Amino acid sequence: MNLRHPALVAFAKGRFSALLFTLALLLFVGPLIPADRAILEKGLGIFSLVVLIACLRAISKSRRFFLFMVVLSLVNVGIGSAQMFTHLDSHGFTTVVLGFRLAYYLLVFLSIMGSVLDASPVTSDKICGAVSAYLLIGLIWARIYVLFEHLQPGSFLLPEQLRTESISAIWAIYFSFTTLTTLGYGDVTPRLPGAQVYAFLEAATGQIFLAVLVARLVALQIMHDPAKVRHRPREEG
């Protein structure tokens, strides 16, 4: 395999490639860790911290915003590490960790969408950004569901084997992506009104996002495709 292939080089140099790669590891490799649930959740927590760092490369090129996100990233890594490794499991501290993580992912998502939806040509890096944004929607809603369950225990009807106090909450990631893709297996069910409303909002967001994103990318491809440019016919005198 040619590691210097232009497509691979472009992927490696892109703003969104590292984020997409770490998100793929989090979602596809993390759950395969052969260990008990406690170690699995610890591993997913570490993966989440790596994703936070990878997000820095994908955010806006604005220096001021970048520095702000660096500070927010350091705060997230710091409090996330403290929550995982020092057993600071108080109700208030966990709420702070979830709130900071949710705010960070929201800002990264908005920054990525600003780049994906701008008028620049469609590239492999822009497509990586679009896929990353879609996956971030699932992670953002997973944090929202964990926050609901944390602040209002019983917001979700969970199988006993999925119950956990960890903010990595495998059940929330699982429920979020089955809702986002409208699979809806029914083994995890929102019970309280707030959780129910956010569940159907996520399903609607997933469908609207794909429709708008595909339409935008197709429009940009047509607009920047030289083959689509036609010479106007000469006007009759």
C-alpha positions, 0 to 999 in steps of 0.5 A, a space after each residue: 500500500 502506497 502511504 504517499 498516495 495523494 488522497 492519504 496525504 490530503 486526509 492526514 493534513 486535513 483539519 478534521 482527519 484527526 477528529 474523525 479518526 479519534 471519533 471512529 476509535 471511540 465508537 468502533 474500537 472502544 466498546 471492544 475492550 475485553 474487560 469488565 464494565 468498570 474497566 470498559 467505562 474507564 477506557 471510554 473515558 480516556 478515549 473521550 479525553 483524547 477526542 477533546 484534544 483532537 477537537 482543537 485541530 478542527 476548530 475555527 482558525 480564529 486565534 482568539 476563539 482557538 485560545 479560548 477553546 484551548 483553555 476550555 479543553 484544558 479545563 475539561 481534561 483536568 476535571 475529567 481526569 480528576 473525576 476518573 482517577 481521584 473518585 470525586 463523585 459528588 453530585 455537584 462535581 459530576 454536574 460540572 464535568 457534564 456541563 463543561 463537556 457538553 458546552 465544549 462539544 457544542 462549540 466544536 460542532 458549531 465551529 465545524 459546521 461553519 467550515 462545512 457549510 461555507 462556500 468553499 469547494 467540497 474536498 475530502 477534508 470537508 467531507 471528514 468534517 461533515 461526518 465528524 459533525 454528525 458523530 458529534 451530534 450523537 455524543 452531544 445528545 448522549 451527554 444531554 441524556 446522562 445529564 437528565 439521568 444525573 439530575 432527575 434519576 429515573 428519566 430513562 428506563 434502563 436494563 439493570 445491566 446498563 445502569 452506571 454512575 459513570 459519565 461515560 455511560 455506555 447506555 447513553 451513547 448507545 441510546 443516542 445513536 439508535 435515536 439519531 439514526 431512528 433505529 429505536 430498539 426500545 430496550 432503553 426508554 425515556 420516561 420523563 417528559 424532558 427526556 422524551 422531548 429531547 429524544 424525538 428532537 434528536 431523531 428529527 435533528 438527525 434527519 434534517 441534518 442529513 437532508 440539509 447537509 447533502 443538499 448543501 454539499 451537492 450544491 457546492 459541488 455543482 457550483 465549483 465543478 468546471 464541467 458544469 460551466 456552460 458558455 452562454 449562447 451568443 445573443 442575436 443582433 
